[in-house]
Amino acid sequence: MSSSNNTTSLTSIFGKIWQQLINFLDAQNELKIWQKCDRGNIYWKVYNPKNGQFAYFSSENEVRIWIEQQLYKA
């Protein structure tokens, strides 16, 4: 294998590793949403990792509003 091919191969490998790292870090900033059930009552627990804030809602509509508010804050 020539030196040029080795360099291209290393560049490709490092490029893939870099992209995986970016994808991982980006996923760490995504809003998290869980649907929960407590004694038959369904509710939603949400988390914004950018500010460390948790919130709890009793309807999907409230969650949608919260998501929009978080996106507009960014």
ZINORNOR-V534933 format. One line per field, one symbol per residue. ss: DSSP state (@ for helix, = for strand, . for the rest). phi: phi as a letter, one per 20 degrees, with the letter a starting at -180 (. if undefined). Layout:
ss = ???
phi = ???
This chain:
ss = ..@@@@@@@@@@@@@@@@@@@@@@@@@....=======..========....=====..@@@@@@@@@@@@@@.
phi = .effffffffffffffffffffffffffeffdcceccclneebddcbdffcmedbccdbffffgffggffffff
